[in-house]
Amino acid sequence: MKVGRIQPLVESALFFKTTDGRTATLYTLQSGSFSASICDWGATLVSMQIPSAGGDAVDVLLGHENPYEYEQNRGHFGATVGRFANRIVQGTFSLDGIAYALDINEGEHHLHGGFNGFSNRLWTAVAGTDEERAFIQLETRSPDGESGYPGNVAVSARFTLSPTGDLRVVYKGTSDKATPLSITSHPYFNLQGRGNVLGHVLRLRSDTVLPVGAGRIPSGPPVFVSGTVLDVSVDSIVGDVVARTGGVDACYPVLEPGDLSTPAAVLRDPGSGRSLELYTDMPAIQLYTGNSLGGRHGKGGTVYENWSGLCLEPEYFPDSPNHPDYPDCVLRPGNTYRHELRFVFRP
């Protein structure tokens, strides 16, 4: 008897009520034996279920046990962050001769779009299926002056899941004024689905790193990592990297930026055999090894330790608006911002 292919599905359910009474909905995309759940609050990737050898699905993303915690989401678990991912020194920059002052929300600096960033709002959502894939399209608007940024900005995020474990995310944006724009997804990965990632093996397609000063603000052009404690250009055990650095929170410029045919990062868990390939057209990846996760309450009633998960955030260089020698992050009227990334999971 011929067995037909499994049709993709999208399910939706109430996730939580916001403090002002609005409904945050959780959409679950099912394609083959893979599923991804995305919330319209913050365009947040809440879970990624991949099959295991034993037949049970394993969630390889960290997150909150209580859905209500996603409204604040202080760890940015799975959230879409922007207008500008990462840090801007003292929340200030000048563009076309005009000085702008942004929210100060991390010490003396601006982080991930400030208090009204893309992770802190309800997006509109439309979900459906296309051939073998399930998708959700989310949209939001940011008015001129929000968090201090210029321009009325319209943004979309489209998540598409294939039956082979390929989760594709495409961000687009337009603005009626010149404005910095750097949008990314902020999931924490643990391919075991439990414990920590110290036994994972990581490789980045990068031979440089941005040097930083106080507040993890870039202090100059990229420097080569060969022979240094920050070198992850070859397969590196995460526990060894953490042991020699104390934990990483660093920006790695990608070799041949814009190349979507070769993974910019590969993460493997030798114990389970699972792997993740990350493809991006952004010029850099911020690697964060979960150095401050300890004590956070997570899924399944667990309390996360430091290094329970790690982040691979494709983006423009941090503090780019203040560094004319960095890749240009300014979106101008008449142009369209586009950022494509793919998380390819292999059981």
C-alpha positions in Angstrom: 0.0 0.0 0.0 1.4 3.4 -0.9 1.6 5.8 2.0 0.9 9.4 1.2 3.2 12.2 2.5 2.4 13.7 5.9 0.7 17.1 5.3 2.1 20.1 7.2 -0.2 21.5 9.9 -0.5 24.7 11.9 -2.2 24.7 15.3 -2.9 27.8 17.5 -3.8 28.1 21.1 -4.0 30.7 23.8 -0.6 31.1 25.4 -1.1 33.8 28.0 -2.9 37.1 28.7 -0.8 40.2 28.8 -1.0 42.5 31.8 -3.3 44.8 29.8 -5.6 42.0 28.8 -4.5 41.2 25.3 -4.2 37.6 24.1 -0.8 36.2 23.2 -1.2 33.1 20.9 1.1 30.2 20.4 1.3 28.9 16.9 2.8 25.4 16.3 4.1 24.6 12.9 4.3 20.8 12.1 6.2 19.5 9.1 7.0 15.8 9.0 8.4 14.8 12.4 9.6 18.3 13.3 7.6 21.0 15.0 8.3 24.6 16.0 6.2 26.8 18.2 6.2 30.6 17.8 4.4 33.1 19.9 3.1 36.4 18.5 4.4 38.2 21.6 7.9 39.3 20.5 7.7 37.0 17.5 9.3 34.5 19.9 10.5 31.0 19.0 9.3 29.1 22.1 10.2 25.5 21.2 11.8 23.4 18.5 10.9 19.7 18.7 13.1 17.3 16.8 12.8 13.5 16.6 15.1 11.2 18.6 16.3 7.7 18.1 13.8 6.5 20.7 10.9 8.0 18.8 10.1 10.8 21.3 10.5 14.4 20.2 13.1 16.5 22.1 12.8 20.2 22.6 16.2 21.7 22.0 15.4 25.3 23.0 15.6 26.9 26.5 12.6 28.9 27.7 10.3 29.8 30.5 8.1 27.3 32.4 5.4 29.9 33.0 4.1 31.4 29.8 3.4 34.7 31.5 7.2 35.2 31.9 7.5 35.7 28.2 5.9 39.1 28.5 9.0 40.4 30.3 11.4 37.7 28.9 14.4 39.2 30.6 16.7 36.6 29.1 15.2 37.2 25.6 14.6 33.5 25.3 13.8 32.9 21.6 12.7 36.5 21.0 13.0 38.6 17.9 15.2 41.5 19.0 15.6 45.0 17.4 15.4 47.7 16.2 19.1 47.1 16.8 20.4 43.7 18.2 23.2 44.0 20.7 24.7 47.1 22.2 25.0 50.8 21.4 27.4 52.7 23.6 25.7 55.0 26.0 22.6 54.8 23.8 23.8 57.5 21.5 24.8 57.9 17.8 24.8 60.5 15.0 23.3 59.9 11.6 23.4 62.4 8.7 24.5 65.1 11.2 21.7 64.5 13.7 22.4 63.2 17.2 20.0 60.6 18.7 19.6 59.4 22.3 18.2 55.9 22.8 16.9 54.1 25.9 19.5 53.1 28.4 18.5 49.6 29.5 21.8 47.8 30.2 24.1 49.6 32.6 25.1 52.8 30.8 24.2 51.4 27.3 21.4 50.5 25.0 20.6 46.8 24.3 18.4 45.0 21.8 16.2 48.0 21.0 15.5 49.3 24.4 12.4 49.1 26.6 10.0 49.1 23.6 12.0 46.7 21.4 10.5 44.2 19.0 10.6 41.5 21.8 8.3 43.6 24.0 5.2 43.8 21.8 2.4 41.8 20.3 2.8 41.3 16.6 0.0 40.5 14.1 0.1 37.0 12.7 -1.1 35.0 9.8 -0.2 31.3 9.6 -0.7 28.6 7.0 0.8 25.8 4.9 2.6 25.8 1.5 3.3 22.4 -0.1 5.2 20.4 2.5 6.0 23.4 4.7 4.2 25.2 7.5 4.7 28.9 8.0 3.8 32.0 10.1 4.1 35.6 9.0 4.3 38.2 11.7 4.3 42.0 11.3 4.7 45.0 13.5 5.3 48.8 13.3 7.6 51.0 15.2 6.7 54.7 15.2 9.2 57.5 14.6 11.0 58.3 17.9 10.2 55.0 19.6 13.0 54.2 22.0 14.8 57.2 20.4 15.2 55.8 16.9 14.3 57.9 13.8 11.7 56.8 11.2 8.4 55.0 11.0 9.5 51.4 10.6 7.4 48.5 9.3 8.9 45.0 10.0 7.9 41.5 9.1 9.2 38.1 10.3 8.3 34.9 8.4 9.1 31.5 10.0 8.9 28.5 7.6 9.5 24.9 8.7 10.3 22.1 6.3 9.9 18.3 6.9 13.7 17.9 6.9 14.2 20.1 10.0 15.0 23.3 8.1 13.6 26.3 10.0 13.9 29.4 7.8 13.5 32.9 9.2 13.2 36.0 6.9 13.1 39.5 8.4 12.1 42.5 6.3 11.8 46.2 7.1 11.2 49.6 5.5 11.5 53.1 6.9 10.5 56.6 5.9 13.7 58.0 7.5 17.3 56.8 7.6 17.7 54.5 10.7 19.9 51.8 12.0 18.3 48.4 11.7 19.7 45.0 12.9 17.1 42.3 13.6 17.8 38.8 14.8 16.4 35.8 16.5 17.7 35.0 20.1 17.1 31.3 20.9 19.2 29.4 23.4 20.2 26.0 22.1 20.8 22.8 24.0 20.8 19.8 21.6 20.6 17.4 24.5 17.4 18.9 25.6 18.6 18.9 29.2 21.6 19.5 31.4 24.3 21.8 29.9 26.1 22.4 26.6 29.7 21.9 27.9 30.0 18.7 26.0 28.7 20.2 22.7 31.1 20.8 19.8 31.1 24.2 18.1 32.7 25.6 15.0 32.2 29.1 13.5 33.1 30.2 10.0 35.2 33.1 11.4 38.9 33.8 11.9 38.4 37.1 13.7 36.6 38.6 16.7 35.7 42.2 17.7 37.8 43.4 20.6 35.7 45.0 23.4 36.2 47.3 26.4 34.0 48.1 29.4 30.4 47.1 29.0 31.4 44.7 26.1 31.4 47.7 23.7 33.6 47.2 20.6 36.9 49.1 20.8 38.2 48.7 17.3 38.4 46.7 14.1 38.3 42.8 14.1 41.4 41.0 15.3 42.5 37.5 14.4 41.7 34.7 16.8 44.2 32.1 15.7 46.1 30.9 18.8 43.9 32.8 21.2 41.4 31.6 23.8 38.6 32.8 21.6 39.4 30.7 18.6 36.4 28.5 17.6 37.3 28.4 13.9 37.8 24.6 14.2 35.7 22.0 16.1 35.9 23.1 19.7 34.4 21.5 22.8 32.3 24.2 24.5 33.5 23.2 28.0 37.1 23.7 26.9 36.2 27.1 25.5 34.4 28.1 28.8 37.3 26.8 30.9 39.9 28.9 29.1 37.7 32.1 28.8 35.3 31.9 31.8 32.5 32.1 29.2 32.1 33.9 25.9 30.0 36.8 24.9 31.7 38.0 21.7 31.0 39.0 18.1 32.6 37.0 15.4 32.7 38.5 11.9 31.6 35.9 9.3 34.0 34.9 6.5 32.5 35.6 3.1 29.4 37.4 4.6 26.2 37.0 2.5 27.0 33.4 1.6 23.9 31.4 2.4 25.3 28.2 0.8 27.8 27.4 3.6 26.9 27.2 7.3 28.3 30.1 9.4 28.1 27.9 12.5 27.8 24.2 13.3 26.9 22.9 16.7 26.9 19.2 17.6 26.1 17.1 20.6 28.2 14.0 20.3 26.1 12.2 23.0 22.8 12.3 21.1 24.2 12.7 17.6 22.1 15.8 17.0 23.4 18.8 15.2 22.5 22.3 14.1 23.7 24.2 11.1 23.2 27.9 11.1 23.1 29.8 7.7 22.9 33.6 7.6 23.5 36.5 5.3 24.5 38.8 8.2 28.1 40.0 8.6 28.6 38.6 12.1 27.5 36.1 14.8 27.3 37.0 18.5 28.3 33.9 20.5 27.0 33.8 24.0 27.7 30.7 26.1 25.0 31.3 28.7 27.4 32.6 31.3 24.7 34.2 33.5 21.8 31.7 33.2 22.3 30.2 36.6 19.2 30.4 38.8 16.7 31.1 36.1 13.6 28.9 36.2 13.1 27.1 32.9 11.0 24.5 31.1 9.9 21.4 32.8 10.4 22.8 36.3 14.2 22.9 35.9 16.4 25.6 37.3 19.0 26.5 34.7 22.7 26.5 35.4 25.2 28.7 33.7 26.0 27.1 30.3 22.6 25.3 30.1 22.4 26.7 26.6 24.2 28.9 24.1 23.1 31.6 21.7 24.3 32.1 18.1 22.9 35.5 17.0 23.4 36.6 13.4 23.5 40.4 13.2 25.4 43.5 12.3 28.4 44.4 14.4 27.4 45.8 17.9 27.7 49.6 18.1 27.8 49.8 14.3 26.1 53.2 14.2 29.2 54.7 15.9 31.8 52.9 13.7 31.8 54.1 10.1 34.4 51.4 9.3 32.0 48.6 10.3 29.4 47.1 7.8 26.7 49.6 7.0 23.6 49.0 9.1 21.6 52.0 8.0 18.3 51.4 6.2 17.3 54.4 4.0 13.9 55.3 2.6 13.1 53.5 -0.6 15.3 50.5 0.4 14.2 47.2 2.0 16.0 45.6 4.9 16.3 41.8 4.5 17.9 39.3 6.8 17.6 35.6 6.1 18.8 32.9 8.5 18.2 29.1 8.6 18.4 26.8 11.5 18.9 23.3 10.1 18.4 20.6 12.7 19.6 17.0 12.2 18.4 14.3 14.6 
